[in-house]
Amino acid sequence: MDLRNQNCKPKLTETLLRKIKKIQLRCYVFFHHKEDRDDFVVAKRSTHSPEDPKLQKRKFTQRANSIFFAFLFLFSIFSFIIPLRPSYSDMEQRNLTAFPIPTAATVANGEFFNQMNTWFADTFPFREAFLKLETGITQLYGVQTTQVVGKVDKADDIPDKPLATSSEPEEITSPDNAPASSAGKTDASAQQPEDDPTIPELDKDAKVEKLGAVLVIDDAAYEYYNFDQAAADSYIKMISSAGSKLNGAAHVYNMIVPTSIDICVPQTVRDGINTSSQQKALNYLYTSMADNVSKVDIFNTLLKHSVDGDYLYFRTDHHWTALGAYYAYEQFCTDSGQSAVALDQFEEVKYDNFRGSFYRDTKASSLRNHPDTVYAYIPPSTNTITITDDKNSTWDWTVVTNVSDWASSSKYNTFIGGDNPLSHIENPNKKDGSSILLIKESFGNSFAPFLVENYQHVYILDYRYFPDVDNRSLSEVVKDLNINDVLFLNNISAVRNKSAVKLMANLVG
Amino acid sequence: MPDLKWRNRIMLIFSLIFYAWAGPVYLLLLVGMTLADWLVTKEMSKCMEQKLRKRCLIIGCTINIGLLCFFKYLSFFLQNFHNWFGVPENVLAITLPIGISFYTFQLLSYVVDVYRREVQAQENFFTLLLYVSMFHQCIAGPIVRYEHVEKELTNRKILRADVAYGIRRFTIGLAKKALLANTCGSFADSFLAATSSDSIYTTLISQPVLSVWLGMFAYTMQIYLDFSAYSDMAIGMGRMIGFHYHENFNYPYISKSITEFWRRWHISLSTFFRDYVYIPLGGNRCSKLRHIFNLLVVWALTGFWHGASWNFLLWGLYYFLFLVTEKAILARSEFHIPRALSRIYTILIVSFGWMIFRFEAPSQILSILKGLFGLNGNSFTNYETTVAFKGSFLFFIIAILACTPIAKVLGERLQKRALVEPNAQVALQVVQIAVPIVLLILSTAALVGDSYNPFLYFRF
C-alpha cells in the first residue's frame, strides 16, 4: 500500500500542473488567436485522449461500486427496522415466526441461530410485496392458466362391492396430519358481540388446515381427492356404530358432501385428472353403511345444478357456497320427509372480495384477480345463535354476520360465527320441541342456517373442537338435549382423513 | 486503507461467527484441528531430517483424516456392522459438523504441501485459521489450496476492477441459487420426492415416463446450479477483498465425454485427488493394471467423500467404469463421434449418475431406471405432468441456457463492442450498475417467500 501512495503523489501534482497549464493556454488562445482556435483546441484534445478512457473507466468503476455498496448498506438497514416487520400474514393466515428466546441448550446446538434465520426471512419487511413480486416472476415461467399446486397423493382403488359391516368400530391406528376440512378457527370466540365487529385475529391454536394438491384452471381452483380404503372403512364403521348406539333415541342421517373437482370441472378435463371418482366412493360408502342410518346422497342434485350454471362452490376456497348448501338442504328435507322452506323466504346478503384457502395455498394471481362473493341467507325466524366457545363461555352472536369489513381471507366466517364446539339456535316461532343435532366440520356452517326453519332447536356440534370443552359421548348429548334427529355432515375430504374419522369415532364412543 | 493485519483479524472474527452460527460446538473442532496442524507444520519446518518430517506429516494427516472419518463415517460403519453381525447393539448417531469435508481437505493440502516444500509453514496461527475458516469457502465453496492463497493471505491488493467483478460474480451466484436452483429443485421434488402419505418408492413407481425424465433433468440442473452458485459467490466475495480463488466449475454440462466432464466439474476436488492420491499412487506412469487400480481408489474415494452411504460409493464406481472405458476407447483414434452425439451421451450418463447420487436405496434407483425406459407399467404422461411442464417450459429454457457459457460469451462480446462503440459502452455501464442490484432484489424476494431452501451439499 505504501508503495502505491508514493506513486500517486507525484502523479497528482503532475495532473494538477497539467490542468493549470491547459487552462492558461485556453485563455491565451481565446483572447488572442481567434482564427487558429478551433484547430488548436482540437489538437489539444487529441493529445489528452489516451489517458481519458482509462481514467473514465476507473471513475466509472468507482462510482458503480459505490452505488452497489450504498444500496446494500441501505437495504441492510431497512431489513433491520424492527417496526417494519410483520407478525401476522393475512395472505397465509398464520402467525409469522417470532424472534426466538436464547437458552443455553438452543445456543449450544445451533437451534437458536437457526430460528433466528427463519425469523429473519419470515418477517422480512414488506414481505407480502416481495411474495407478490415472486409470484409475478414465477408466472413468467410458462403457460400457467392451469396449474397443480402441491403433490397429488396416490389413491386406493375404490371397491365395487360394499364393505361387510361388523358391529364394533375398528381401532384407528396412527392418525395423519391435522384434519383437512376445517376453516380457520375464528376469533368469534375471542370477542363479545358488538355493533361493528373488528377484523378478527386468528386464534393461536386455530387448526388452519393444509389442503392436499390443488388444481387451478383459469380463475377457479379445485382440491384433489384421493380415496383411502382404510379411512373409508373406519368411517363406515363409525357411522354404523352411531346408528346402532342411537337406535331408538334419535334418527341418524349421514350426508357426505362432494367437492368441486367432481362437480364443476368439465368432463373432458376431469377424465384426465388423477383424482378418485367421488361418485363411486360415495356409492361405496353409502351402500356399506348400516341400514339404521339414513343416507342423504346429494351428488346428483349438485351435479345437476352445477350443469345449470349455479354458483355452488367457491373458486378460491375449498368450501361450498350457501346456495350449494341450500340444494343439499332441499334434498335432506325430501329424504327426511319434511318440506323445505323456499330460498326467497330468507333474506339474502352478499359480501364481496373473498379470497379463501385455495388462494392462500397457491397464491395464484388468477385467483387474486377474480375473488369470490359470499352470498348468505338469514333465516326469517331469528338471527341469533348462542355459542359455547373453546373456553366454555357462552354468549350470543348472529347466525349470519356482517363481514364486509373483515379481511378478504375470512369472509366464510359470516356463517354461524365460524367453528365453535357447540352452538344453539332456537326458533321462537316453533313450539313443538323438535330438535336436530348437526355434527359437522366447516362445511356445515353454510348449511346450518337453513335448518332453523324446520326445527325449534338446532344444535351445531363441531366434532373437532367439542372434546376440548365437553367430554360427553354422543349418546349422552342426544339424551341431555332431547335430540330427535342427528345429522352427520362431512365433506368427502374429511372422510379420507384418518384423524378426522378418529375424532368422530371418539365422540360416538 | 486500514492495515492488512486488522483486515485479516476482522475477517477471521466474522468467519468464526459465521461458522459458529451453524453450531458453536463444532467451532472448537475446527480450531482444534487447525491448531494441531499448525503445531505439526511448525515442527516440520524446524526439522531438517526427512524421517522426522515424515513422522510429522503422518501425525498431521492421521489427525485430520481420523477426525473426518470419526464424524462422517463412523456411524455408517457401525450401522453396517450392526446389519451384518448384529453388533454393536445401539448405533450412536453422530452429527456431521458442517463443512468438515471441505476444511479437512484444505488442511490436508496445507500439511502435505509443507512436507513437499511447496509452501512455507505459516508462522502465524491466526492467519492459518483464517485460511481454514474463511467464510467464503469453508462451508460449501471450492477446496482452496493453501499454495493458491499463500501470498494473498499476507499481501493483498484491492483493485476497483476486482471489487466490481466480485460484485457481479456474487450477485450472479446468488440469483443462480435463489431463482434458478431452488425452482429446479422444487420441480424435481414434485416428481421424485415422497408425498405426505407415500414413500419415495411408491411415488417413483407410479410416475409416468415423462415425469421421471423431467424429474431427472430438473435434479441434474438443480445440483449444478446450486453447487456452482456457491462457488460463484465464494469467488466473488474473495475477489472483493483481493483473493483470487481458482475456478471450480467450467460449464460441465457441455462436455463431450465423461473424462472432460470431470475436468469441468468440482475442479478443486478432482485436482485434490489427482495431486494427493492419484499421483502419489503412481498415476498413469505404471503398469496398466496398477493404473486401473489407482483410478479405482481415486474414484471410490471421490464417491465416498460425497457422503457416508453405499449409493455414493456406487456413484463413484459408476464413473470409474465410464472413465476406464473411455480411456480404452479414446486411445484408439479411429473412433470419431460427432460432437452433438457425444454431448448427448455425456449428459445422459451424468443425469443418471445424479439419480444414483440422490437415492439411497437400490430399489429406488431401479425404479428410476425402469421409469426412464417405460418399463414401470405407467403411461407416457399424465394430466399433472403435462400441466407442470406447460407451466414451466420457459423457465427451463432459461435454466438450460444458464448451464451453458452463452451468457458469458454474450457478456464478453458486449465488453468488446463497448471498447469501440459509445452506445455499447453506455449499455454495458447500465448493465454493470443495474444488474447486480436487480438480481439482489429478486433473490431477496425469492428467498423471503421460499421456505424451501435446501442445502444440497450439506452432507459435506
Boltz contact constraints between the chains, C-beta under 6 A:
constraints:
  - contact:
      token1: [A, 1]
      token2: [B, 1]
      max_distance: 6.0
  - contact:
      token1: [A, 61]
      token2: [B, 160]
      max_distance: 6.0
  - contact:
      token1: [A, 61]
      token2: [B, 161]
      max_distance: 6.0
  - contact:
      token1: [A, 61]
      token2: [B, 164]
      max_distance: 6.0
  - contact:
      token1: [A, 62]
      token2: [B, 160]
      max_distance: 6.0
  - contact:
      token1: [A, 64]
      token2: [B, 164]
      max_distance: 6.0
  - contact:
      token1: [A, 64]
      token2: [B, 432]
      max_distance: 6.0
  - contact:
      token1: [A, 64]
      token2: [B, 433]
      max_distance: 6.0
  - contact:
      token1: [A, 65]
      token2: [B, 163]
      max_distance: 6.0
  - contact:
      token1: [A, 65]
      token2: [B, 164]
      max_distance: 6.0
  - contact:
      token1: [A, 67]
      token2: [B, 433]
      max_distance: 6.0
  - contact:
      token1: [A, 68]
      token2: [B, 167]
      max_distance: 6.0
  - contact:
      token1: [A, 68]
      token2: [B, 436]
      max_distance: 6.0
  - contact:
      token1: [A, 71]
      token2: [B, 437]
      max_distance: 6.0
  - contact:
      token1: [A, 110]
      token2: [B, 22]
      max_distance: 6.0
  - contact:
      token1: [A, 110]
      token2: [B, 23]
      max_distance: 6.0
  - contact:
      token1: [A, 113]
      token2: [B, 21]
      max_distance: 6.0
  - contact:
      token1: [A, 121]
      token2: [B, 448]
      max_distance: 6.0
  - contact:
      token1: [A, 124]
      token2: [B, 448]
      max_distance: 6.0
  - contact:
      token1: [A, 127]
      token2: [B, 448]
      max_distance: 6.0
  - contact:
      token1: [A, 130]
      token2: [B, 445]
      max_distance: 6.0
  - contact:
      token1: [A, 130]
      token2: [B, 448]
      max_distance: 6.0
  - contact:
      token1: [A, 131]
      token2: [B, 449]
      max_distance: 6.0
  - contact:
      token1: [A, 133]
      token2: [B, 445]
      max_distance: 6.0
  - contact:
      token1: [A, 134]
      token2: [B, 445]
      max_distance: 6.0
  - contact:
      token1: [A, 134]
      token2: [B, 446]
      max_distance: 6.0
  - contact:
      token1: [A, 134]
      token2: [B, 449]
      max_distance: 6.0
  - contact:
      token1: [A, 141]
      token2: [B, 392]
      max_distance: 6.0
  - contact:
      token1: [A, 141]
      token2: [B, 394]
      max_distance: 6.0
  - contact:
      token1: [A, 141]
      token2: [B, 395]
      max_distance: 6.0
  - contact:
      token1: [A, 142]
      token2: [B, 390]
      max_distance: 6.0
  - contact:
      token1: [A, 142]
      token2: [B, 391]
      max_distance: 6.0
  - contact:
      token1: [A, 142]
      token2: [B, 392]
      max_distance: 6.0
  - contact:
      token1: [A, 142]
      token2: [B, 393]
      max_distance: 6.0
  - contact:
      token1: [A, 142]
      token2: [B, 394]
      max_distance: 6.0
  - contact:
      token1: [A, 143]
      token2: [B, 390]
      max_distance: 6.0
  - contact:
      token1: [A, 144]
      token2: [B, 391]
      max_distance: 6.0
  - contact:
      token1: [A, 146]
      token2: [B, 387]
      max_distance: 6.0
  - contact:
      token1: [A, 147]
      token2: [B, 391]
      max_distance: 6.0
  - contact:
      token1: [A, 148]
      token2: [B, 384]
      max_distance: 6.0
  - contact:
      token1: [A, 148]
      token2: [B, 387]
      max_distance: 6.0
  - contact:
      token1: [A, 151]
      token2: [B, 195]
      max_distance: 6.0
  - contact:
      token1: [A, 152]
      token2: [B, 384]
      max_distance: 6.0
  - contact:
      token1: [A, 153]
      token2: [B, 195]
      max_distance: 6.0
  - contact:
      token1: [A, 153]
      token2: [B, 197]
      max_distance: 6.0
  - contact:
      token1: [A, 154]
      token2: [B, 198]
      max_distance: 6.0
  - contact:
      token1: [A, 154]
      token2: [B, 206]
      max_distance: 6.0
  - contact:
      token1: [A, 272]
      token2: [B, 383]
      max_distance: 6.0
  - contact:
      token1: [A, 273]
      token2: [B, 383]
      max_distance: 6.0
  - contact:
      token1: [A, 274]
      token2: [B, 382]
      max_distance: 6.0
  - contact:
      token1: [A, 274]
      token2: [B, 384]
      max_distance: 6.0
